Amino acid sequence: MNGMKPRFMEGSVVDQSYYEKPNPYINAPSCHVNLLELSRYAKKRGKKLVELTQEEVKKFMI
């Protein structure tokens, strides 16, 4: 990530840790989204994940 928020996160406040480099030696917290299906959806629509709207992402909430 280049320090910019994805479109679906516009208007939301995120913790500073969002912009930090992830630690590969600890288990990442759940993001509560089915990322596999979300990425398939984005690919079918010809979009990048960061270009999806909040409404599109909400369809794939777990």
All heavy atoms as a GROMACS GRO file, in nm:
protein
  507
    1MET      N    1   0.085  -0.117   0.000
    1MET     CA    2   0.000   0.000   0.000
    1MET      C    3   0.090   0.123   0.000
    1MET      O    4   0.192   0.126   0.063
    1MET     CB    5  -0.090  -0.005   0.123
    1MET     CG    6  -0.182   0.112   0.131
    1MET     SD    7  -0.359   0.087   0.119
    1MET     CE    8  -0.394   0.014  -0.030
    2ASN      N    9   0.049   0.225  -0.068
    2ASN     CA   10   0.132   0.344  -0.084
    2ASN      C   11   0.093   0.459   0.008
    2ASN      O   12   0.121   0.574  -0.020
    2ASN     CB   13   0.127   0.390  -0.230
    2ASN     CG   14  -0.013   0.422  -0.275
    2ASN    OD1   15  -0.106   0.420  -0.196
    2ASN    ND2   16  -0.028   0.450  -0.403
    3GLY      N   17   0.024   0.430   0.117
    3GLY     CA   18  -0.016   0.533   0.212
    3GLY      C   19  -0.150   0.596   0.182
    3GLY      O   20  -0.193   0.686   0.252
    4MET      N   21  -0.217   0.549   0.079
    4MET     CA   22  -0.349   0.603   0.044
    4MET      C   23  -0.456   0.503   0.085
    4MET      O   24  -0.436   0.383   0.080
    4MET     CB   25  -0.358   0.631  -0.105
    4MET     CG   26  -0.259   0.736  -0.152
    4MET     SD   27  -0.278   0.776  -0.325
    4MET     CE   28  -0.441   0.843  -0.329
    5LYS      N   29  -0.571   0.555   0.126
    5LYS     CA   30  -0.683   0.469   0.164
    5LYS      C   31  -0.755   0.418   0.040
    5LYS      O   32  -0.770   0.492  -0.057
    5LYS     CB   33  -0.784   0.546   0.248
    5LYS     CG   34  -0.743   0.577   0.387
    5LYS     CD   35  -0.862   0.637   0.459
    5LYS     CE   36  -0.821   0.714   0.580
    5LYS     NZ   37  -0.935   0.778   0.644
    6PRO      N   38  -0.802   0.293   0.044
    6PRO     CA   39  -0.886   0.245  -0.064
    6PRO      C   40  -1.016   0.324  -0.069
    6PRO      O   41  -1.059   0.382   0.030
    6PRO     CB   42  -0.914   0.100  -0.026
    6PRO     CG   43  -0.810   0.064   0.073
    6PRO     CD   44  -0.773   0.191   0.142
    7ARG      N   45  -1.082   0.323  -0.183
    7ARG     CA   46  -1.205   0.400  -0.201
    7ARG      C   47  -1.311   0.362  -0.099
    7ARG      O   48  -1.383   0.447  -0.048
    7ARG     CB   49  -1.257   0.377  -0.343
    7ARG     CG   50  -1.379   0.456  -0.374
    7ARG     CD   51  -1.418   0.443  -0.519
    7ARG     NE   52  -1.540   0.518  -0.542
    7ARG     CZ   53  -1.623   0.494  -0.640
    7ARG    NH1   54  -1.597   0.398  -0.725
    7ARG    NH2   55  -1.732   0.566  -0.653
    8PHE      N   56  -1.322   0.232  -0.066
    8PHE     CA   57  -1.426   0.188   0.027
    8PHE      C   58  -1.402   0.234   0.170
    8PHE      O   59  -1.489   0.223   0.254
    8PHE     CB   60  -1.446   0.036   0.022
    8PHE     CG   61  -1.325  -0.046   0.059
    8PHE    CD1   62  -1.297  -0.077   0.190
    8PHE    CD2   63  -1.241  -0.092  -0.040
    8PHE    CE1   64  -1.187  -0.152   0.223
    8PHE    CE2   65  -1.130  -0.168  -0.008
    8PHE     CZ   66  -1.103  -0.198   0.124
    9MET      N   67  -1.284   0.290   0.198
    9MET     CA   68  -1.254   0.339   0.332
    9MET      C   69  -1.261   0.492   0.341
    9MET      O   70  -1.230   0.549   0.444
    9MET     CB   71  -1.116   0.291   0.377
    9MET     CG   72  -1.111   0.141   0.400
    9MET     SD   73  -0.952   0.086   0.462
    9MET     CE   74  -0.958   0.146   0.629
   10GLU      N   75  -1.302   0.557   0.233
   10GLU     CA   76  -1.312   0.703   0.233
   10GLU      C   77  -1.412   0.746   0.339
   10GLU      O   78  -1.518   0.686   0.356
   10GLU     CB   79  -1.357   0.753   0.096
   10GLU     CG   80  -1.250   0.741  -0.009
   10GLU     CD   81  -1.297   0.785  -0.146
   10GLU    OE1   82  -1.416   0.816  -0.164
   10GLU    OE2   83  -1.213   0.786  -0.238
   11GLY      N   84  -1.377   0.849   0.412
   11GLY     CA   85  -1.466   0.901   0.515
   11GLY      C   86  -1.455   0.828   0.648
   11GLY      O   87  -1.520   0.865   0.744
   12SER      N   88  -1.374   0.724   0.656
   12SER     CA   89  -1.358   0.652   0.782
   12SER      C   90  -1.224   0.686   0.844
   12SER      O   91  -1.129   0.722   0.776
   12SER     CB   92  -1.368   0.501   0.760
   12SER     OG   93  -1.263   0.456   0.678
   13VAL      N   94  -1.217   0.677   0.975
   13VAL     CA   95  -1.094   0.705   1.048
   13VAL      C   96  -1.025   0.571   1.076
   13VAL      O   97  -1.088   0.479   1.126
   13VAL     CB   98  -1.125   0.777   1.181
   13VAL    CG1   99  -0.997   0.803   1.259
   13VAL    CG2  100  -1.199   0.907   1.154
   14VAL      N  101  -0.899   0.562   1.041
   14VAL     CA  102  -0.825   0.438   1.064
   14VAL      C  103  -0.712   0.462   1.163
   14VAL      O  104  -0.659   0.572   1.174
   14VAL     CB  105  -0.767   0.380   0.933
   14VAL    CG1  106  -0.877   0.338   0.838
   14VAL    CG2  107  -0.674   0.476   0.865
   15ASP      N  108  -0.677   0.357   1.233
   15ASP     CA  109  -0.566   0.362   1.328
   15ASP      C  110  -0.435   0.376   1.251
   15ASP      O  111  -0.423   0.330   1.138
   15ASP     CB  112  -0.566   0.231   1.410
   15ASP     CG  113  -0.470   0.238   1.524
   15ASP    OD1  114  -0.496   0.312   1.620
   15ASP    OD2  115  -0.367   0.168   1.516
   16GLN      N  116  -0.337   0.439   1.310
   16GLN     CA  117  -0.208   0.460   1.246
   16GLN      C  118  -0.143   0.328   1.206
   16GLN      O  119  -0.069   0.321   1.109
   16GLN     CB  120  -0.115   0.540   1.338
   16GLN     CG  121   0.018   0.576   1.275
   16GLN     CD  122   0.005   0.662   1.150
   16GLN    OE1  123  -0.088   0.741   1.136
   16GLN    NE2  124   0.096   0.646   1.056
   17SER      N  125  -0.175   0.219   1.278
   17SER     CA  126  -0.116   0.088   1.246
   17SER      C  127  -0.157   0.040   1.107
   17SER      O  128  -0.092  -0.046   1.049
   17SER     CB  129  -0.156  -0.014   1.352
   17SER     OG  130  -0.295  -0.034   1.351
   18TYR      N  131  -0.265   0.095   1.051
   18TYR     CA  132  -0.308   0.059   0.916
   18TYR      C  133  -0.196   0.085   0.814
   18TYR      O  134  -0.179   0.011   0.719
   18TYR     CB  135  -0.432   0.140   0.878
   18TYR     CG  136  -0.478   0.120   0.735
   18TYR    CD1  137  -0.553   0.009   0.699
   18TYR    CD2  138  -0.445   0.213   0.636
   18TYR    CE1  139  -0.595  -0.009   0.568
   18TYR    CE2  140  -0.487   0.195   0.505
   18TYR     CZ  141  -0.561   0.084   0.472
   18TYR     OH  142  -0.602   0.066   0.342
   19TYR      N  143  -0.119   0.189   0.836
   19TYR     CA  144  -0.015   0.229   0.742
   19TYR      C  145   0.120   0.165   0.772
   19TYR      O  146   0.214   0.183   0.695
   19TYR     CB  147  -0.001   0.381   0.743
   19TYR     CG  148  -0.126   0.451   0.697
   19TYR    CD1  149  -0.211   0.511   0.789
   19TYR    CD2  150  -0.161   0.455   0.564
   19TYR    CE1  151  -0.328   0.573   0.747
   19TYR    CE2  152  -0.278   0.518   0.522
   19TYR     CZ  153  -0.360   0.576   0.614
   19TYR     OH  154  -0.475   0.639   0.573
   20GLU      N  155   0.131   0.091   0.881
   20GLU     CA  156   0.258   0.028   0.917
   20GLU      C  157   0.282  -0.099   0.835
   20GLU      O  158   0.188  -0.163   0.789
   20GLU     CB  159   0.261  -0.006   1.066
   20GLU     CG  160   0.260   0.116   1.155
   20GLU     CD  161   0.250   0.082   1.302
   20GLU    OE1  162   0.243  -0.039   1.336
   20GLU    OE2  163   0.246   0.175   1.382
   21LYS      N  164   0.407  -0.133   0.819
   21LYS     CA  165   0.443  -0.256   0.748
   21LYS      C  166   0.398  -0.375   0.833
   21LYS      O  167   0.423  -0.380   0.952
   21LYS     CB  168   0.594  -0.258   0.730
   21LYS     CG  169   0.643  -0.354   0.630
   21LYS     CD  170   0.792  -0.334   0.605
   21LYS     CE  171   0.831  -0.397   0.475
   21LYS     NZ  172   0.970  -0.367   0.442
   22PRO      N  173   0.330  -0.474   0.772
   22PRO     CA  174   0.283  -0.589   0.851
   22PRO      C  175   0.398  -0.677   0.898
   22PRO      O  176   0.502  -0.686   0.832
   22PRO     CB  177   0.194  -0.666   0.753
   22PRO     CG  178   0.230  -0.617   0.618
   22PRO     CD  179   0.289  -0.481   0.633
   23ASN      N  180   0.378  -0.739   1.013
   23ASN     CA  181   0.477  -0.831   1.069
   23ASN      C  182   0.440  -0.973   1.024
   23ASN      O  183   0.337  -1.026   1.065
   23ASN     CB  184   0.477  -0.822   1.222
   23ASN     CG  185   0.581  -0.912   1.285
   23ASN    OD1  186   0.637  -1.000   1.221
   23ASN    ND2  187   0.606  -0.889   1.414
   24PRO      N  188   0.522  -1.037   0.940
   24PRO     CA  189   0.487  -1.169   0.889
   24PRO      C  190   0.499  -1.281   0.993
   24PRO      O  191   0.459  -1.394   0.966
   24PRO     CB  192   0.587  -1.190   0.776
   24PRO     CG  193   0.705  -1.108   0.814
   24PRO     CD  194   0.648  -0.988   0.887
   25TYR      N  195   0.551  -1.250   1.112
   25TYR     CA  196   0.572  -1.353   1.213
   25TYR      C  197   0.459  -1.364   1.314
   25TYR      O  198   0.466  -1.443   1.406
   25TYR     CB  199   0.705  -1.329   1.285
   25TYR     CG  200   0.821  -1.332   1.187
   25TYR    CD1  201   0.884  -1.215   1.148
   25TYR    CD2  202   0.862  -1.452   1.130
   25TYR    CE1  203   0.987  -1.218   1.057
   25TYR    CE2  204   0.965  -1.456   1.038
   25TYR     CZ  205   1.028  -1.339   1.002
   25TYR     OH  206   1.130  -1.342   0.910
   26ILE      N  207   0.355  -1.282   1.298
   26ILE     CA  208   0.240  -1.294   1.387
   26ILE      C  209   0.115  -1.316   1.301
   26ILE      O  210   0.112  -1.280   1.183
   26ILE     CB  211   0.220  -1.168   1.475
   26ILE    CG1  212   0.196  -1.043   1.389
   26ILE    CG2  213   0.337  -1.147   1.569
   26ILE    CD1  214   0.154  -0.922   1.469
   27ASN      N  215   0.015  -1.377   1.358
   27ASN     CA  216  -0.109  -1.399   1.285
   27ASN      C  217  -0.183  -1.266   1.269
   27ASN      O  218  -0.201  -1.193   1.366
   27ASN     CB  219  -0.199  -1.498   1.359
   27ASN     CG  220  -0.144  -1.638   1.354
   27ASN    OD1  221  -0.075  -1.674   1.261
   27ASN    ND2  222  -0.175  -1.717   1.454
   28ALA      N  223  -0.223  -1.240   1.148
   28ALA     CA  224  -0.295  -1.116   1.120
   28ALA      C  225  -0.438  -1.125   1.175
   28ALA      O  226  -0.497  -1.232   1.173
   28ALA     CB  227  -0.298  -1.091   0.970
   29PRO      N  228  -0.492  -1.015   1.222
   29PRO     CA  229  -0.631  -1.017   1.268
   29PRO      C  230  -0.725  -1.038   1.149
   29PRO      O  231  -0.691  -1.004   1.035
   29PRO     CB  232  -0.651  -0.880   1.330
   29PRO     CG  233  -0.546  -0.795   1.269
   29PRO     CD  234  -0.430  -0.884   1.236
   30SER      N  235  -0.842  -1.092   1.174
   30SER     CA  236  -0.940  -1.115   1.068
   30SER      C  237  -0.990  -0.981   1.016
   30SER      O  238  -1.013  -0.888   1.092
   30SER     CB  239  -1.057  -1.196   1.121
   30SER     OG  240  -1.157  -1.205   1.023
   31CYS      N  241  -1.011  -0.974   0.887
   31CYS     CA  242  -1.064  -0.851   0.828
   31CYS      C  243  -1.215  -0.861   0.808
   31CYS      O  244  -1.278  -0.766   0.763
   31CYS     CB  245  -0.995  -0.819   0.696
   31CYS     SG  246  -1.022  -0.943   0.570
   32HIS      N  247  -1.274  -0.977   0.838
   32HIS     CA  248  -1.419  -1.000   0.832
   32HIS      C  249  -1.477  -0.984   0.692
   32HIS      O  250  -1.591  -0.944   0.675
   32HIS     CB  251  -1.494  -0.911   0.932
   32HIS     CG  252  -1.444  -0.926   1.072
   32HIS    ND1  253  -1.461  -1.041   1.144
   32HIS    CD2  254  -1.372  -0.842   1.150
   32HIS    CE1  255  -1.404  -1.026   1.262
   32HIS    NE2  256  -1.349  -0.907   1.269
   33VAL      N  257  -1.393  -1.012   0.592
   33VAL     CA  258  -1.436  -1.005   0.452
   33VAL      C  259  -1.383  -1.128   0.381
   33VAL      O  260  -1.269  -1.169   0.403
   33VAL     CB  261  -1.381  -0.877   0.383
   33VAL    CG1  262  -1.415  -0.875   0.236
   33VAL    CG2  263  -1.434  -0.753   0.451
   34ASN      N  264  -1.464  -1.188   0.295
   34ASN     CA  265  -1.421  -1.301   0.215
   34ASN      C  266  -1.335  -1.245   0.101
   34ASN      O  267  -1.387  -1.204  -0.004
   34ASN     CB  268  -1.542  -1.378   0.162
   34ASN     CG  269  -1.502  -1.502   0.087
   34ASN    OD1  270  -1.392  -1.513   0.034
   34ASN    ND2  271  -1.595  -1.597   0.080
   35LEU      N  272  -1.204  -1.242   0.122
   35LEU     CA  273  -1.114  -1.178   0.027
   35LEU      C  274  -1.106  -1.250  -0.106
   35LEU      O  275  -1.091  -1.187  -0.211
   35LEU     CB  276  -0.974  -1.164   0.088
   35LEU     CG  277  -0.963  -1.067   0.205
   35LEU    CD1  278  -0.824  -1.073   0.265
   35LEU    CD2  279  -0.996  -0.926   0.161
   36LEU      N  280  -1.118  -1.383  -0.104
   36LEU     CA  281  -1.112  -1.459  -0.229
   36LEU      C  282  -1.228  -1.420  -0.320
   36LEU      O  283  -1.209  -1.386  -0.438
   36LEU     CB  284  -1.114  -1.608  -0.201
   36LEU     CG  285  -1.116  -1.699  -0.323
   36LEU    CD1  286  -0.991  -1.677  -0.409
   36LEU    CD2  287  -1.126  -1.845  -0.281
   37GLU      N  288  -1.348  -1.422  -0.266
   37GLU     CA  289  -1.465  -1.387  -0.347
   37GLU      C  290  -1.466  -1.239  -0.385
   37GLU      O  291  -1.508  -1.202  -0.494
   37GLU     CB  292  -1.595  -1.424  -0.274
   37GLU     CG  293  -1.613  -1.574  -0.260
   37GLU     CD  294  -1.616  -1.648  -0.394
   37GLU    OE1  295  -1.672  -1.594  -0.492
   37GLU    OE2  296  -1.560  -1.758  -0.400
   38LEU      N  297  -1.419  -1.156  -0.295
   38LEU     CA  298  -1.411  -1.012  -0.324
   38LEU      C  299  -1.315  -0.986  -0.440
   38LEU      O  300  -1.346  -0.909  -0.531
   38LEU     CB  301  -1.366  -0.934  -0.200
   38LEU     CG  302  -1.357  -0.784  -0.214
   38LEU    CD1  303  -1.495  -0.724  -0.239
   38LEU    CD2  304  -1.295  -0.722  -0.089
   39SER      N  305  -1.200  -1.054  -0.440
   39SER     CA  306  -1.104  -1.034  -0.548
   39SER      C  307  -1.159  -1.089  -0.680
   39SER      O  308  -1.135  -1.030  -0.786
   39SER     CB  309  -0.970  -1.098  -0.514
   39SER     OG  310  -0.983  -1.237  -0.499
   40ARG      N  311  -1.233  -1.199  -0.676
   40ARG     CA  312  -1.295  -1.252  -0.798
   40ARG      C  313  -1.398  -1.153  -0.853
   40ARG      O  314  -1.406  -1.131  -0.973
   40ARG     CB  315  -1.362  -1.386  -0.769
   40ARG     CG  316  -1.263  -1.498  -0.750
   40ARG     CD  317  -1.333  -1.628  -0.717
   40ARG     NE  318  -1.236  -1.736  -0.701
   40ARG     CZ  319  -1.262  -1.851  -0.643
   40ARG    NH1  320  -1.384  -1.875  -0.594
   40ARG    NH2  321  -1.169  -1.943  -0.633
   41TYR      N  322  -1.476  -1.096  -0.763
   41TYR     CA  323  -1.576  -0.995  -0.801
   41TYR      C  324  -1.508  -0.876  -0.869
   41TYR      O  325  -1.552  -0.830  -0.975
   41TYR     CB  326  -1.654  -0.950  -0.677
   41TYR     CG  327  -1.746  -0.834  -0.701
   41TYR    CD1  328  -1.874  -0.853  -0.752
   41TYR    CD2  329  -1.706  -0.704  -0.672
   41TYR    CE1  330  -1.960  -0.747  -0.774
   41TYR    CE2  331  -1.790  -0.597  -0.694
   41TYR     CZ  332  -1.917  -0.618  -0.744
   41TYR     OH  333  -2.001  -0.511  -0.766
   42ALA      N  334  -1.401  -0.826  -0.808
   42ALA     CA  335  -1.331  -0.710  -0.863
   42ALA      C  336  -1.274  -0.743  -1.001
   42ALA      O  337  -1.284  -0.661  -1.094
   42ALA     CB  338  -1.220  -0.667  -0.768
   43LYS      N  339  -1.219  -0.862  -1.015
   43LYS     CA  340  -1.160  -0.902  -1.143
   43LYS      C  341  -1.268  -0.908  -1.252
   43LYS      O  342  -1.246  -0.862  -1.364
   43LYS     CB  343  -1.091  -1.037  -1.129
   43LYS     CG  344  -1.014  -1.078  -1.251
   43LYS     CD  345  -0.936  -1.206  -1.226
   43LYS     CE  346  -0.854  -1.243  -1.349
   43LYS     NZ  347  -0.774  -1.362  -1.324
   44LYS      N  348  -1.386  -0.962  -1.218
   44LYS     CA  349  -1.495  -0.970  -1.315
   44LYS      C  350  -1.541  -0.831  -1.359
   44LYS      O  351  -1.584  -0.812  -1.472
   44LYS     CB  352  -1.615  -1.044  -1.255
   44LYS     CG  353  -1.598  -1.192  -1.248
   44LYS     CD  354  -1.723  -1.256  -1.190
   44LYS     CE  355  -1.704  -1.404  -1.168
   44LYS     NZ  356  -1.823  -1.466  -1.104
   45ARG      N  357  -1.533  -0.735  -1.268
   45ARG     CA  358  -1.577  -0.598  -1.297
   45ARG      C  359  -1.466  -0.513  -1.358
   45ARG      O  360  -1.487  -0.397  -1.391
   45ARG     CB  361  -1.625  -0.527  -1.168
   45ARG     CG  362  -1.740  -0.594  -1.097
   45ARG     CD  363  -1.866  -0.591  -1.181
   45ARG     NE  364  -1.982  -0.645  -1.117
   45ARG     CZ  365  -2.016  -0.774  -1.112
   45ARG    NH1  366  -1.939  -0.864  -1.164
   45ARG    NH2  367  -2.127  -0.813  -1.054
   46GLY      N  368  -1.345  -0.570  -1.368
   46GLY     CA  369  -1.233  -0.496  -1.425
   46GLY      C  370  -1.182  -0.387  -1.334
   46GLY      O  371  -1.132  -0.284  -1.380
   47LYS      N  372  -1.195  -0.408  -1.201
   47LYS     CA  373  -1.151  -0.309  -1.103
   47LYS      C  374  -1.039  -0.366  -1.016
   47LYS      O  375  -1.024  -0.487  -1.005
   47LYS     CB  376  -1.266  -0.271  -1.009
   47LYS     CG  377  -1.381  -0.200  -1.074
   47LYS     CD  378  -1.486  -0.164  -0.968
   47LYS     CE  379  -1.600  -0.085  -1.022
   47LYS     NZ  380  -1.694  -0.047  -0.916
   48LYS      N  381  -0.965  -0.277  -0.952
   48LYS     CA  382  -0.871  -0.315  -0.848
   48LYS      C  383  -0.948  -0.315  -0.717
   48LYS      O  384  -1.050  -0.248  -0.704
   48LYS     CB  385  -0.756  -0.215  -0.841
   48LYS     CG  386  -0.671  -0.212  -0.964
   48LYS     CD  387  -0.560  -0.109  -0.950
   48LYS     CE  388  -0.478  -0.103  -1.076
   48LYS     NZ  389  -0.372  -0.002  -1.067
   49LEU      N  390  -0.898  -0.387  -0.617
   49LEU     CA  391  -0.966  -0.392  -0.488
   49LEU      C  392  -0.983  -0.254  -0.427
   49LEU      O  393  -1.086  -0.224  -0.368
   49LEU     CB  394  -0.892  -0.483  -0.390
   49LEU     CG  395  -0.901  -0.633  -0.419
   49LEU    CD1  396  -0.812  -0.711  -0.323
   49LEU    CD2  397  -1.044  -0.682  -0.411
   50VAL      N  398  -0.884  -0.168  -0.443
   50VAL     CA  399  -0.892  -0.034  -0.384
   50VAL      C  400  -0.993   0.055  -0.453
   50VAL      O  401  -1.029   0.160  -0.400
   50VAL     CB  402  -0.754   0.035  -0.381
   50VAL    CG1  403  -0.656  -0.040  -0.294
   50VAL    CG2  404  -0.699   0.055  -0.521
   51GLU      N  405  -1.042   0.015  -0.569
   51GLU     CA  406  -1.141   0.094  -0.642
   51GLU      C  407  -1.285   0.058  -0.606
   51GLU      O  408  -1.378   0.126  -0.648
   51GLU     CB  409  -1.122   0.075  -0.793
   51GLU     CG  410  -0.988   0.125  -0.843
   51GLU     CD  411  -0.961   0.087  -0.987
   51GLU    OE1  412  -1.025  -0.005  -1.040
   51GLU    OE2  413  -0.873   0.151  -1.046
   52LEU      N  414  -1.306  -0.048  -0.528
   52LEU     CA  415  -1.440  -0.092  -0.491
   52LEU      C  416  -1.503   0.005  -0.391
   52LEU      O  417  -1.434   0.064  -0.307
   52LEU     CB  418  -1.437  -0.232  -0.431
   52LEU     CG  419  -1.388  -0.342  -0.525
   52LEU    CD1  420  -1.379  -0.474  -0.449
   52LEU    CD2  421  -1.478  -0.356  -0.646
   53THR      N  422  -1.634   0.018  -0.398
   53THR     CA  423  -1.707   0.105  -0.305
   53THR      C  424  -1.742   0.028  -0.178
   53THR      O  425  -1.730  -0.095  -0.173
   53THR     CB  426  -1.837   0.155  -0.370
   53THR    OG1  427  -1.922   0.043  -0.393
   53THR    CG2  428  -1.811   0.230  -0.499
   54GLN      N  429  -1.787   0.099  -0.076
   54GLN     CA  430  -1.828   0.036   0.049
   54GLN      C  431  -1.943  -0.062   0.025
   54GLN      O  432  -1.947  -0.168   0.085
   54GLN     CB  433  -1.870   0.140   0.152
   54GLN     CG  434  -1.756   0.217   0.208
   54GLN     CD  435  -1.799   0.318   0.313
   54GLN    OE1  436  -1.918   0.338   0.337
   54GLN    NE2  437  -1.703   0.383   0.376
   55GLU      N  438  -2.035  -0.025  -0.063
   55GLU     CA  439  -2.151  -0.112  -0.091
   55GLU      C  440  -2.106  -0.243  -0.153
   55GLU      O  441  -2.158  -0.349  -0.121
   55GLU     CB  442  -2.250  -0.041  -0.183
   55GLU     CG  443  -2.322   0.076  -0.119
   55GLU     CD  444  -2.235   0.201  -0.108
   55GLU    OE1  445  -2.144   0.221  -0.192
   55GLU    OE2  446  -2.258   0.278  -0.014
   56GLU      N  447  -2.008  -0.236  -0.243
   56GLU     CA  448  -1.957  -0.357  -0.307
   56GLU      C  449  -1.886  -0.447  -0.206
   56GLU      O  450  -1.903  -0.568  -0.206
   56GLU     CB  451  -1.862  -0.321  -0.421
   56GLU     CG  452  -1.931  -0.258  -0.540
   56GLU     CD  453  -1.835  -0.208  -0.646
   56GLU    OE1  454  -1.742  -0.132  -0.610
   56GLU    OE2  455  -1.854  -0.245  -0.762
   57VAL      N  456  -1.807  -0.388  -0.118
   57VAL     CA  457  -1.732  -0.466  -0.018
   57VAL      C  458  -1.828  -0.528   0.083
   57VAL      O  459  -1.809  -0.643   0.126
   57VAL     CB  460  -1.626  -0.378   0.052
   57VAL    CG1  461  -1.560  -0.453   0.166
   57VAL    CG2  462  -1.522  -0.330  -0.048
   58LYS      N  463  -1.934  -0.457   0.121
   58LYS     CA  464  -2.030  -0.509   0.219
   58LYS      C  465  -2.096  -0.638   0.173
   58LYS      O  466  -2.137  -0.719   0.255
   58LYS     CB  467  -2.135  -0.404   0.250
   58LYS     CG  468  -2.085  -0.294   0.340
   58LYS     CD  469  -2.194  -0.192   0.370
   58LYS     CE  470  -2.138  -0.079   0.454
   58LYS     NZ  471  -2.239   0.023   0.480
   59LYS      N  472  -2.105  -0.660   0.044
   59LYS     CA  473  -2.164  -0.783  -0.009
   59LYS      C  474  -2.084  -0.907   0.032
   59LYS      O  475  -2.136  -1.017   0.031
   59LYS     CB  476  -2.169  -0.778  -0.162
   59LYS     CG  477  -2.261  -0.673  -0.218
   59LYS     CD  478  -2.252  -0.671  -0.370
   59LYS     CE  479  -2.330  -0.557  -0.430
   59LYS     NZ  480  -2.315  -0.553  -0.577
   60PHE      N  481  -1.959  -0.889   0.067
   60PHE     CA  482  -1.869  -1.000   0.097
   60PHE      C  483  -1.828  -1.006   0.245
   60PHE      O  484  -1.734  -1.076   0.280
   60PHE     CB  485  -1.746  -0.992   0.007
   60PHE     CG  486  -1.782  -0.999  -0.139
   60PHE    CD1  487  -1.801  -0.884  -0.212
   60PHE    CD2  488  -1.803  -1.121  -0.200
   60PHE    CE1  489  -1.839  -0.889  -0.346
   60PHE    CE2  490  -1.840  -1.128  -0.332
   60PHE     CZ  491  -1.859  -1.012  -0.406
   61MET      N  492  -1.902  -0.937   0.330
   61MET     CA  493  -1.874  -0.941   0.474
   61MET      C  494  -1.905  -1.081   0.528
   61MET      O  495  -2.002  -1.144   0.487
   61MET     CB  496  -1.958  -0.837   0.549
   61MET     CG  497  -1.928  -0.693   0.511
   61MET     SD  498  -1.766  -0.635   0.558
   61MET     CE  499  -1.789  -0.613   0.731
   62ILE      N  500  -1.822  -1.126   0.619
   62ILE     CA  501  -1.840  -1.258   0.681
   62ILE      C  502  -1.918  -1.241   0.810
   62ILE      O  503  -1.891  -1.156   0.890
   62ILE     CB  504  -1.704  -1.324   0.710
   62ILE    CG1  505  -1.628  -1.345   0.581
   62ILE    CG2  506  -1.722  -1.455   0.784
   62ILE    CD1  507  -1.487  -1.394   0.598
   0.00000   0.00000   0.00000
